[in-house]
Amino acid sequence: FWGETMNSLKANITGLAFGAMFGGVLAAGSLHEYDTIHNMLKLDEFYVFGFMGSAIVIATIGLGILESRNTKTSFGGTIVLQRSDIKANHLKGGVIFGSGWAIAGTCPAPVLVMLTSGVFLSLIVIAGIFIGLSLSNKQAPAGFGDGEHRIVDQAVERA
């Protein structure tokens, strides 16, 4: 019991530390400010695209290296990148997410930075995130996932 509790506590503290560092990076880049996101979407500020693009490139290369070496996580799992084809639900989700991002000027991670910086209107966006999650869960079939990987997981379980 105590071993599991300590592992869970360690995981939560680790997650909190990395989340705080990530929030600090977002705040340093002003990505929690409405005007920054609005100006980026109007194509007036390009550094945000570079910020996101460099994060994607670094993460892709880093995770690819870790996957090729069969790296184990601190929780005992193996790093395996999920690959999927583009489907209609991905495009619909992207349009909904992008619309919300454009209207609110934020997305799930920066909205928490907004909240901690004293922008209490961010609570409306946070409520909207949870309402959207709730609606998607009510409309999703049992065992909702991205479909492709759930099918693979079920096939492995049957074997």
CYANA upper distance limits for C-alpha pairs under 8 A (distance plus 0.5 A):
  1 PHE  CA      5 THR  CA      6.72
  2 TRP  CA      6 MET  CA      6.52
  3 GLY  CA      7 ASN  CA      6.66
  4 GLU  CA      8 SER  CA      6.58
  5 THR  CA      9 LEU  CA      6.57
  6 MET  CA     10 LYS  CA      6.47
  7 ASN  CA     11 ALA  CA      6.58
  8 SER  CA     12 ASN  CA      6.65
  9 LEU  CA     13 ILE  CA      6.60
 10 LYS  CA     14 THR  CA      6.51
 11 ALA  CA     15 GLY  CA      6.52
 12 ASN  CA     16 LEU  CA      6.53
 13 ILE  CA     17 ALA  CA      6.60
 14 THR  CA     18 PHE  CA      6.73
 15 GLY  CA     19 GLY  CA      6.39
 16 LEU  CA     20 ALA  CA      6.51
 17 ALA  CA     21 MET  CA      6.75
 18 PHE  CA     22 PHE  CA      6.57
 19 GLY  CA     23 GLY  CA      6.56
 20 ALA  CA     24 GLY  CA      6.63
 21 MET  CA     25 VAL  CA      6.83
 22 PHE  CA     26 LEU  CA      6.78
 23 GLY  CA     27 ALA  CA      6.59
 23 GLY  CA    109 ALA  CA      7.86
 23 GLY  CA    110 PRO  CA      7.66
 23 GLY  CA    112 LEU  CA      8.40
 23 GLY  CA    113 VAL  CA      6.39
 24 GLY  CA     28 ALA  CA      6.50
 25 VAL  CA     29 GLY  CA      6.74
 26 LEU  CA     30 SER  CA      6.73
 26 LEU  CA     31 LEU  CA      5.72
 26 LEU  CA     32 HIS  CA      7.02
 26 LEU  CA    110 PRO  CA      7.12
 26 LEU  CA    113 VAL  CA      8.01
 27 ALA  CA     31 LEU  CA      6.50
 27 ALA  CA     32 HIS  CA      6.49
 27 ALA  CA    110 PRO  CA      8.39
 27 ALA  CA    113 VAL  CA      7.21
 29 GLY  CA     48 VAL  CA      8.49
 30 SER  CA     36 THR  CA      7.09
 31 LEU  CA     36 THR  CA      6.78
 31 LEU  CA     37 ILE  CA      7.14
 31 LEU  CA     48 VAL  CA      8.17
 31 LEU  CA    106 THR  CA      8.41
 31 LEU  CA    110 PRO  CA      6.97
 32 HIS  CA     36 THR  CA      8.22
 32 HIS  CA     37 ILE  CA      8.41
 32 HIS  CA    106 THR  CA      7.07
 32 HIS  CA    110 PRO  CA      5.24
 32 HIS  CA    111 VAL  CA      6.98
 32 HIS  CA    113 VAL  CA      6.54
 32 HIS  CA    114 MET  CA      5.97
 33 GLU  CA     37 ILE  CA      7.23
 33 GLU  CA    105 GLY  CA      7.94
 33 GLU  CA    106 THR  CA      8.20
 33 GLU  CA    114 MET  CA      7.74
 34 TYR  CA     38 HIS  CA      6.48
 34 TYR  CA    104 ALA  CA      7.93
 34 TYR  CA    105 GLY  CA      5.19
 34 TYR  CA    106 THR  CA      7.20
 35 ASP  CA     39 ASN  CA      6.35
 35 ASP  CA    105 GLY  CA      7.98
 36 THR  CA     40 MET  CA      6.65
 36 THR  CA     45 GLU  CA      7.83
 37 ILE  CA     41 LEU  CA      6.68
 37 ILE  CA     48 VAL  CA      8.42
 37 ILE  CA    102 ALA  CA      8.21
 37 ILE  CA    105 GLY  CA      5.94
 37 ILE  CA    106 THR  CA      7.48
 38 HIS  CA     42 LYS  CA      6.76
 38 HIS  CA    102 ALA  CA      7.34
 38 HIS  CA    105 GLY  CA      6.49
 39 ASN  CA     43 LEU  CA      6.68
 39 ASN  CA     44 ASP  CA      5.52
 39 ASN  CA     45 GLU  CA      6.08
 40 MET  CA     44 ASP  CA      6.04
 40 MET  CA     45 GLU  CA      5.13
 40 MET  CA     46 PHE  CA      6.63
 40 MET  CA     48 VAL  CA      7.06
 40 MET  CA     49 PHE  CA      8.15
 41 LEU  CA    102 ALA  CA      7.73
 46 PHE  CA     50 GLY  CA      7.22
 47 TYR  CA     51 PHE  CA      6.54
 48 VAL  CA     52 MET  CA      6.67
 49 PHE  CA     53 GLY  CA      6.30
 50 GLY  CA     54 SER  CA      6.32
 51 PHE  CA     55 ALA  CA      6.84
 52 MET  CA     56 ILE  CA      6.76
 53 GLY  CA     57 VAL  CA      6.71
 54 SER  CA     58 ILE  CA      6.50
 55 ALA  CA     59 ALA  CA      6.45
 56 ILE  CA     60 THR  CA      6.44
 57 VAL  CA     61 ILE  CA      6.65
 58 ILE  CA     62 GLY  CA      6.41
 59 ALA  CA     63 LEU  CA      6.30
 60 THR  CA     64 GLY  CA      6.39
 61 ILE  CA     65 ILE  CA      6.71
 62 GLY  CA     66 LEU  CA      6.78
 63 LEU  CA     67 GLU  CA      6.45
 63 LEU  CA     79 ILE  CA      8.22
 63 LEU  CA     81 LEU  CA      8.01
 64 GLY  CA     68 SER  CA      6.61
 64 GLY  CA     81 LEU  CA      8.15
 65 ILE  CA     69 ARG  CA      6.90
 66 LEU  CA     70 ASN  CA      6.91
 66 LEU  CA     71 THR  CA      5.82
 66 LEU  CA     79 ILE  CA      7.27
 67 GLU  CA     71 THR  CA      6.56
 67 GLU  CA     78 THR  CA      8.25
 67 GLU  CA     79 ILE  CA      5.82
 67 GLU  CA     80 VAL  CA      6.20
 67 GLU  CA     81 LEU  CA      7.57
 70 ASN  CA     78 THR  CA      6.71
 70 ASN  CA     79 ILE  CA      7.11
 71 THR  CA     78 THR  CA      6.26
 71 THR  CA     79 ILE  CA      6.41
 72 LYS  CA     76 GLY  CA      6.30
 72 LYS  CA     77 GLY  CA      5.95
 72 LYS  CA     78 THR  CA      4.96
 72 LYS  CA     79 ILE  CA      6.80
 73 THR  CA     77 GLY  CA      5.74
 73 THR  CA     78 THR  CA      6.45
 73 THR  CA     79 ILE  CA      7.21
 82 GLN  CA    149 HIS  CA      8.19
 84 SER  CA    148 GLU  CA      7.45
 86 ILE  CA     90 HIS  CA      6.80
 86 ILE  CA     91 LEU  CA      8.11
 87 LYS  CA     91 LEU  CA      7.19
 88 ALA  CA     92 LYS  CA      6.67
 89 ASN  CA     93 GLY  CA      6.44
 90 HIS  CA     94 GLY  CA      6.54
 91 LEU  CA     95 VAL  CA      6.71
 92 LYS  CA     96 ILE  CA      6.78
 93 GLY  CA     97 PHE  CA      6.45
 94 GLY  CA     98 GLY  CA      6.29
 95 VAL  CA     99 SER  CA      6.44
 96 ILE  CA    100 GLY  CA      6.74
 97 PHE  CA    101 TRP  CA      6.55
 98 GLY  CA    102 ALA  CA      6.56
 99 SER  CA    103 ILE  CA      6.66
100 GLY  CA    104 ALA  CA      6.35
100 GLY  CA    105 GLY  CA      8.28
100 GLY  CA    106 THR  CA      8.44
100 GLY  CA    107 CYS  CA      8.27
101 TRP  CA    105 GLY  CA      5.71
101 TRP  CA    106 THR  CA      5.67
101 TRP  CA    107 CYS  CA      6.10
102 ALA  CA    106 THR  CA      7.91
104 ALA  CA    125 VAL  CA      7.41
106 THR  CA    110 PRO  CA      6.46
106 THR  CA    111 VAL  CA      6.30
107 CYS  CA    111 VAL  CA      6.40
108 PRO  CA    112 LEU  CA      7.40
108 PRO  CA    126 ILE  CA      8.02
108 PRO  CA    129 ILE  CA      7.93
109 ALA  CA    113 VAL  CA      7.42
110 PRO  CA    114 MET  CA      6.64
111 VAL  CA    115 LEU  CA      6.72
111 VAL  CA    122 SER  CA      6.44
111 VAL  CA    125 VAL  CA      7.73
111 VAL  CA    126 ILE  CA      7.61
112 LEU  CA    116 THR  CA      6.76
112 LEU  CA    122 SER  CA      8.15
113 VAL  CA    117 SER  CA      6.62
114 MET  CA    118 GLY  CA      7.01
114 MET  CA    119 VAL  CA      5.84
114 MET  CA    120 PHE  CA      8.24
114 MET  CA    122 SER  CA      6.77
115 LEU  CA    119 VAL  CA      5.64
115 LEU  CA    120 PHE  CA      6.31
115 LEU  CA    121 LEU  CA      8.43
115 LEU  CA    122 SER  CA      6.21
115 LEU  CA    123 LEU  CA      7.64
121 LEU  CA    125 VAL  CA      7.87
122 SER  CA    126 ILE  CA      6.75
123 LEU  CA    127 ALA  CA      6.56
124 ILE  CA    128 GLY  CA      6.70
125 VAL  CA    129 ILE  CA      6.71
126 ILE  CA    130 PHE  CA      6.97
127 ALA  CA    131 ILE  CA      6.63
128 GLY  CA    132 GLY  CA      6.51
129 ILE  CA    133 LEU  CA      6.70
130 PHE  CA    134 SER  CA      6.53
131 ILE  CA    135 LEU  CA      6.65
132 GLY  CA    136 SER  CA      6.63
133 LEU  CA    137 ASN  CA      6.67
134 SER  CA    138 LYS  CA      6.84
135 LEU  CA    139 GLN  CA      6.88
136 SER  CA    140 ALA  CA      6.50
137 ASN  CA    144 PHE  CA      8.32
140 ALA  CA    144 PHE  CA      6.22
143 GLY  CA    150 ARG  CA      8.36
145 GLY  CA    149 HIS  CA      8.04
145 GLY  CA    150 ARG  CA      6.66
146 ASP  CA    150 ARG  CA      7.38
147 GLY  CA    151 ILE  CA      6.60
148 GLU  CA    152 VAL  CA      7.00
149 HIS  CA    153 ASP  CA      6.56
150 ARG  CA    154 GLN  CA      6.59
151 ILE  CA    155 ALA  CA      6.68
152 VAL  CA    156 VAL  CA      6.76
153 ASP  CA    157 GLU  CA      6.79
154 GLN  CA    158 ARG  CA      6.78
155 ALA  CA    159 ALA  CA      6.86
